[in-house]
Amino acid sequence: MDATGLTVYGAGEWKVRSHDWSRRRIQAAKLQVGVDGARGEMVVAVVTTKDDGAGQRLPEWLDQIDRNIAPVSGDGAYDLRDGYQAMETRKARAALPPRCGARIWPHGN
């Protein structure tokens, strides 16, 4: 899993650019992509807004994949308990670094 930043222009953005209005209607979004590393193909792609947490939506994205999942890799944003539970359910191995400020928690609790 990985993400890239996108800029989504709202309705009337051309007015801002052509008439130099100070009120911007730009919305930030991220494209979250899951890639099968062995085959090099995308298996899941979702656009999220700044209000969506990438790691919180990981269980939902894993449910969209209809094949076996070996390792799940990504950055520290995916290092959440719900994500680990979803990976355990799918018998997938986690290859995630700890989040910033992470603490050890006992497994099975």
Buried (B, 14 or more C-beta within 10 A) or exposed (E): BBBEEEEEEEEEBEEBEEEEEEEEEEEEBBEBBBBBEEEEEEBBEBEBEEEEEBBBBBBEBBEEBEEEBEEBBBBBBBBBEEBBEBBEEBEBEBEBEEBEEEEEEEEEE
